[in-house]
Amino acid sequence: MLDTLKQPKRGVVPPASREQYVEAFNWMLLARTVEEKLASLWRAGKISGGVYLGKGQEAISAALGIMLKPGDIFGPLIRDQAGRLAFGEPLIDVFRVHFGSRTGLSRGRDGNVHRGDPRRGYHAMISHLGSLISVVIGALVARRFQGDITAIGATTIGDGGTSTGAFHEALNMAAVEKLPLVVVVVNNQYAYSTPNHRQFACTDLVERAIGYGIEGHSLDGTDLRECLEVLGQATERARSGHGPQMVVGNCLRLTGHGEHDDAFYMDKSLSYTRLGRDCLKVAENYLQEHQWADEALLENWRKNAKEQVEDAVVNAQHEPLADPNSETWCPYATQRIAAALSVR
């Protein structure tokens, strides 16, 4: 069945270079270090609300993030910390939002993953899964009206989110309008606690691409090299006028849905399959096998990531928290507009 899909031939995009691989690996490492710190702070009662980790999905996220260029549009999802950082999110903003700092992107109004800066093409995640695709294609249409046809848009969604009406309506519109959109479906085998076989009847989610008349790609989400090559190909196809691209990355969420969830419902045998590999360890092994890094260099990178994270935490903790009794509670962008108008 996959032979009938509009799947471009491999080899159009050159293999991932050492520089590209090392860059992506370091975003993965930094994201893992950030989230380990967030989990520790949550367990210590230093963070209110939920904490959601992307452990096991960093390769897909980092590869997508580094394929985007300044001026592109990005709509990250719940486990896209690596992609957020690669796209340019300042590290301190991660902790500002989780601590409820008034200097954060949401000015302390919302915690965890609902953060973004639309002025930079960086959109906040929407918990109603599937809706973010509409936001990204809306931004692409707006760019088209302005005469800008250089930007592409990218967003991610989980396997469960592909069953929503918003997903289908948005992808259909993107296909009809031939928008330069890349939708990355991260199939981590569970929609919270619902396994794949209770979500869809097709053999592989990439089969759905043919229904929209768009190009479909599959990749091993535990293999950073493959993530870089396939996502490099998909983003280039979108950028060069070939319309929407749907990329399905297969992996396994290596944690519960959030830190509050012990994942008792997951099939433990999956941990011993290729899906259950830790993409960070796979990437470390690849670097050493190709002599692109030895253990001493890897340890230096780990140390550097920890230092960056600790500095960001300390600085964020010293910033003032949001205060509803003394502040005008309106969106950050609205406040900036009001201030600009008052100056005039």
C-alpha positions as CSV (number, residue, x, y, z in Angstrom):
1,M,0.0,0.0,0.0
2,L,2.8,2.4,0.8
3,D,4.0,2.1,-2.8
4,T,0.9,4.0,-3.9
5,L,1.8,7.0,-1.7
6,K,3.4,10.1,-3.0
7,Q,6.7,9.3,-1.3
8,P,9.8,11.1,-2.8
9,K,12.8,8.9,-3.3
10,R,15.5,8.9,-0.7
11,G,18.8,10.4,-1.6
12,V,17.4,13.8,-2.8
13,V,18.8,15.3,0.4
14,P,22.5,14.5,1.3
15,P,23.2,12.4,4.4
16,A,23.4,14.4,7.7
17,S,26.8,16.0,8.1
18,R,28.9,15.8,11.2
19,E,28.2,19.4,12.0
20,Q,24.5,19.0,11.7
21,Y,24.4,15.8,13.7
22,V,26.5,17.3,16.5
23,E,24.3,20.4,16.6
24,A,21.1,18.3,16.8
25,F,22.6,16.1,19.5
26,N,23.5,19.0,21.7
27,W,19.9,20.4,21.5
28,M,18.7,16.9,22.4
29,L,21.1,16.8,25.4
30,L,20.2,20.3,26.5
31,A,16.5,19.4,26.3
32,R,16.9,16.2,28.3
33,T,18.9,18.1,30.9
34,V,16.2,20.9,31.1
35,E,13.5,18.4,31.6
36,E,15.3,16.4,34.2
37,K,15.7,19.6,36.1
38,L,12.0,20.4,35.7
39,A,11.0,17.0,37.0
40,S,13.2,17.4,40.0
41,L,11.8,20.9,40.8
42,W,8.2,19.5,40.4
43,R,8.9,16.7,42.8
44,A,10.4,19.2,45.3
45,G,7.2,21.2,45.1
46,K,8.9,24.2,43.4
47,I,6.6,24.1,40.3
48,S,2.8,24.3,40.3
49,G,0.7,22.5,37.7
50,G,1.9,19.7,35.5
51,V,5.3,18.8,34.0
52,Y,5.4,16.9,30.7
53,L,8.6,15.4,29.4
54,G,9.7,14.5,25.9
55,K,12.1,11.7,26.9
56,G,12.4,9.4,23.9
57,Q,11.2,12.0,21.4
58,E,14.1,14.4,21.4
59,A,15.6,13.2,18.1
60,I,12.5,14.0,16.1
61,S,12.0,17.4,17.8
62,A,15.6,18.5,17.5
63,A,15.8,17.5,13.9
64,L,12.7,19.5,13.0
65,G,13.9,22.5,14.9
66,I,17.2,22.8,13.2
67,M,15.7,22.4,9.7
68,L,13.6,25.6,10.3
69,K,15.1,29.0,9.3
70,P,14.6,32.6,10.7
71,G,11.2,33.8,9.4
72,D,9.6,30.3,9.4
73,I,6.6,29.4,11.5
74,F,6.8,26.8,14.2
75,G,4.0,25.4,16.3
76,P,5.6,23.0,18.9
77,L,3.6,20.4,20.9
78,I,3.8,19.2,24.4
79,R,7.1,17.2,24.0
80,D,9.0,19.5,21.7
81,Q,11.5,21.0,24.2
82,A,14.4,20.1,21.9
83,G,12.7,21.7,18.9
84,R,11.8,24.9,20.9
85,L,15.4,25.4,21.9
86,A,16.7,24.7,18.4
87,F,14.2,27.2,17.0
88,G,15.6,29.9,19.3
89,E,13.7,29.8,22.6
90,P,15.9,31.4,25.3
91,L,16.6,28.8,27.9
92,I,15.6,31.1,30.8
93,D,12.1,31.4,29.3
94,V,11.5,27.7,30.0
95,F,11.9,28.3,33.7
96,R,10.3,31.7,33.8
97,V,7.1,30.2,32.6
98,H,7.2,27.2,34.9
99,F,8.0,29.4,37.9
100,G,5.2,31.9,37.0
101,S,7.6,34.8,36.6
102,R,6.1,38.1,35.4
103,T,8.9,38.4,32.9
104,G,7.9,35.2,31.2
105,L,6.2,34.9,27.8
106,S,2.8,34.5,29.4
107,R,3.7,36.9,32.3
108,G,2.8,34.3,34.8
109,R,-0.7,33.6,33.4
110,D,-0.1,30.1,32.3
111,G,2.5,27.4,33.2
112,N,4.3,24.5,31.5
113,V,4.1,24.1,27.7
114,H,1.6,26.9,26.7
115,R,4.2,29.4,25.7
116,G,5.2,31.1,22.5
117,D,6.1,34.4,20.8
118,P,4.0,34.8,17.7
119,R,5.9,37.9,16.6
120,R,8.9,35.6,16.0
121,G,6.7,32.9,14.3
122,Y,6.8,30.8,17.5
123,H,3.3,29.8,18.5
124,A,2.1,28.6,21.8
125,M,0.8,25.1,22.1
126,I,-3.0,24.5,22.2
127,S,-4.2,21.7,24.4
128,H,-7.1,21.0,22.1
129,L,-5.0,18.7,19.9
130,G,-5.1,19.3,16.2
131,S,-6.0,23.0,16.5
132,L,-2.4,24.2,16.2
133,I,-2.3,23.0,12.6
134,S,-5.0,25.5,11.8
135,V,-3.0,28.2,13.5
136,V,0.1,27.5,11.5
137,I,-1.7,27.3,8.2
138,G,-3.5,30.6,9.1
139,A,-0.2,32.2,9.6
140,L,1.1,30.8,6.3
141,V,-2.0,32.2,4.5
142,A,-1.4,35.6,6.2
143,R,2.2,35.5,4.9
144,R,0.9,34.7,1.4
145,F,-1.5,37.7,1.5
146,Q,1.5,39.9,2.5
147,G,3.5,38.6,-0.5
148,D,5.9,36.5,1.6
149,I,6.3,33.0,0.0
150,T,9.7,32.2,1.4
151,A,8.5,30.9,4.8
152,I,7.4,27.4,5.6
153,G,5.4,26.3,8.6
154,A,5.9,23.3,10.8
155,T,4.0,21.7,13.7
156,T,3.9,18.4,15.5
157,I,1.0,16.2,16.6
158,G,0.7,12.9,18.4
159,D,-0.8,9.7,17.1
160,G,-4.0,10.3,19.1
161,G,-4.3,13.9,17.8
162,T,-4.6,12.6,14.2
163,S,-8.1,11.2,15.1
164,T,-9.5,14.7,15.8
165,G,-11.6,16.7,13.4
166,A,-9.3,19.7,13.6
167,F,-6.5,17.6,12.2
168,H,-8.4,16.5,9.2
169,E,-10.0,19.8,8.4
170,A,-6.7,21.7,8.7
171,L,-4.6,19.2,6.6
172,N,-7.3,19.1,3.9
173,M,-7.2,22.9,3.7
174,A,-3.4,22.9,3.6
175,A,-3.5,20.4,0.8
176,V,-6.1,22.3,-1.3
177,E,-4.1,25.5,-0.9
178,K,-0.8,23.7,-1.5
179,L,0.7,25.4,1.5
180,P,4.4,24.9,2.5
181,L,3.5,23.0,5.6
182,V,5.3,20.1,7.4
183,V,3.2,18.2,9.8
184,V,5.2,15.8,12.0
185,V,3.1,13.0,13.5
186,V,5.0,11.6,16.5
187,N,3.6,8.1,16.9
188,N,4.7,7.2,20.4
189,Q,2.3,4.3,20.5
190,Y,-0.1,5.8,23.1
191,A,-2.6,8.7,23.1
192,Y,-2.2,9.2,26.8
193,S,-3.2,5.6,27.8
194,T,-4.9,4.5,24.6
195,P,-2.8,2.2,22.5
196,N,-2.5,2.4,18.7
197,H,-4.8,-0.5,18.0
198,R,-7.7,1.3,19.7
199,Q,-7.0,4.5,17.8
200,F,-6.8,3.6,14.1
201,A,-7.2,0.6,11.8
202,C,-4.6,1.5,9.1
203,T,-1.3,-0.3,9.2
204,D,0.7,2.9,9.4
205,L,-0.4,6.5,9.9
206,V,1.6,7.6,6.9
207,E,-1.0,5.8,4.7
208,R,-3.3,8.7,5.5
209,A,-1.2,11.1,3.4
210,I,-2.7,9.7,0.2
211,G,-6.2,10.6,1.3
212,Y,-5.2,14.3,1.3
213,G,-3.1,14.1,-1.9
214,I,0.1,15.1,-0.1
215,E,3.5,13.5,0.2
216,G,4.1,11.1,3.1
217,H,7.4,10.1,4.8
218,S,8.2,7.7,7.6
219,L,11.1,7.6,9.9
220,D,12.6,5.8,12.9
221,G,12.2,8.3,15.7
222,T,15.0,6.7,17.8
223,D,17.6,7.3,15.0
224,L,18.8,10.9,14.9
225,R,20.5,10.3,11.5
226,E,17.3,9.2,9.9
227,C,15.3,12.0,11.6
228,L,17.7,14.6,10.1
229,E,17.7,13.1,6.6
230,V,13.9,12.5,6.3
231,L,13.0,15.8,8.0
232,G,15.6,17.6,5.9
233,Q,14.0,16.1,2.8
234,A,10.4,17.0,3.9
235,T,11.2,20.6,4.8
236,E,13.1,21.1,1.6
237,R,10.2,19.7,-0.4
238,A,7.8,22.1,1.3
239,R,10.2,25.0,0.8
240,S,10.6,24.3,-2.9
241,G,6.9,24.3,-3.8
242,H,5.8,20.7,-3.4
243,G,3.0,21.4,-0.9
244,P,2.3,19.9,2.5
245,Q,4.4,17.1,3.8
246,M,3.3,14.6,6.4
247,V,6.1,12.9,8.4
248,V,5.4,10.0,10.7
249,G,8.1,9.3,13.3
250,N,7.8,6.1,15.2
251,C,9.1,5.8,18.8
252,L,8.0,5.2,22.3
253,R,7.3,7.7,25.1
254,L,9.8,6.7,27.8
255,T,7.9,8.3,30.6
256,G,4.3,8.6,31.7
257,H,2.1,11.2,30.1
258,G,3.3,13.6,32.7
259,E,5.2,13.4,36.0
260,H,1.9,12.7,37.7
261,D,1.5,9.5,35.7
262,D,3.3,6.2,36.3
263,A,2.4,4.7,32.9
264,F,1.1,1.5,34.4
265,Y,-1.1,0.9,31.3
266,M,1.9,0.7,28.8
267,D,2.9,-2.6,27.4
268,K,6.3,-3.1,29.0
269,S,7.5,-5.5,26.3
270,L,7.7,-2.5,23.9
271,S,10.7,-1.3,26.0
272,Y,12.7,-4.2,24.6
273,T,11.9,-3.5,21.0
274,R,13.6,-1.0,18.6
275,L,10.8,1.5,19.4
276,G,11.9,1.5,23.1
277,R,15.4,2.6,22.4
278,D,16.6,5.9,24.1
279,C,17.3,8.2,21.1
280,L,19.9,10.1,23.2
281,K,21.9,6.9,23.9
282,V,21.5,5.8,20.2
283,A,23.0,9.2,19.2
284,E,25.8,8.9,21.7
285,N,26.8,5.5,20.3
286,Y,26.6,6.8,16.7
287,L,28.9,9.7,17.6
288,Q,31.5,7.4,19.1
289,E,31.2,4.7,16.3
290,H,31.9,7.4,13.7
291,Q,34.7,9.0,15.9
292,W,32.8,12.3,15.9
293,A,33.1,12.4,19.7
294,D,34.7,10.4,22.4
295,E,33.6,9.9,26.0
296,A,35.7,12.9,27.2
297,L,34.0,15.2,24.7
298,L,30.5,13.8,25.5
299,E,31.1,14.4,29.2
300,N,32.2,18.0,28.4
301,W,28.9,18.5,26.5
302,R,26.9,17.1,29.5
303,K,28.7,19.4,31.9
304,N,28.1,22.4,29.7
305,A,24.4,21.6,29.4
306,K,24.1,21.2,33.2
307,E,25.8,24.6,33.8
308,Q,23.5,26.3,31.3
309,V,20.5,24.9,33.0
310,E,21.6,25.7,36.5
311,D,22.4,29.3,35.5
312,A,19.0,29.7,33.9
313,V,17.2,28.3,37.0
314,V,19.1,30.6,39.4
315,N,18.4,33.6,37.3
316,A,14.7,32.8,36.8
317,Q,14.2,32.1,40.6
318,H,15.4,35.7,41.3
319,E,12.9,37.3,39.1
320,P,9.6,38.7,40.5
321,L,6.5,36.5,40.3
322,A,3.2,37.6,38.8
323,D,1.0,39.6,41.2
324,P,-2.7,39.8,40.3
325,N,-3.3,42.4,43.0
326,S,-0.9,45.0,41.4
327,E,-0.9,44.2,37.7
328,T,-3.3,44.7,34.8
329,W,-4.1,41.2,33.8
330,C,-4.2,41.2,30.0
331,P,-2.2,39.4,27.4
332,Y,1.4,40.4,27.1
333,A,1.0,41.5,23.4
334,T,-2.1,43.6,24.3
335,Q,-0.2,45.4,27.1
336,R,2.7,46.2,24.7
337,I,0.2,47.6,22.1
338,A,-1.5,49.7,24.8
339,A,1.9,51.0,26.0
340,A,2.9,51.9,22.5
341,L,-0.4,53.8,21.8
342,S,0.0,55.8,25.1
343,V,3.5,56.9,24.0
344,R,2.0,58.4,20.8
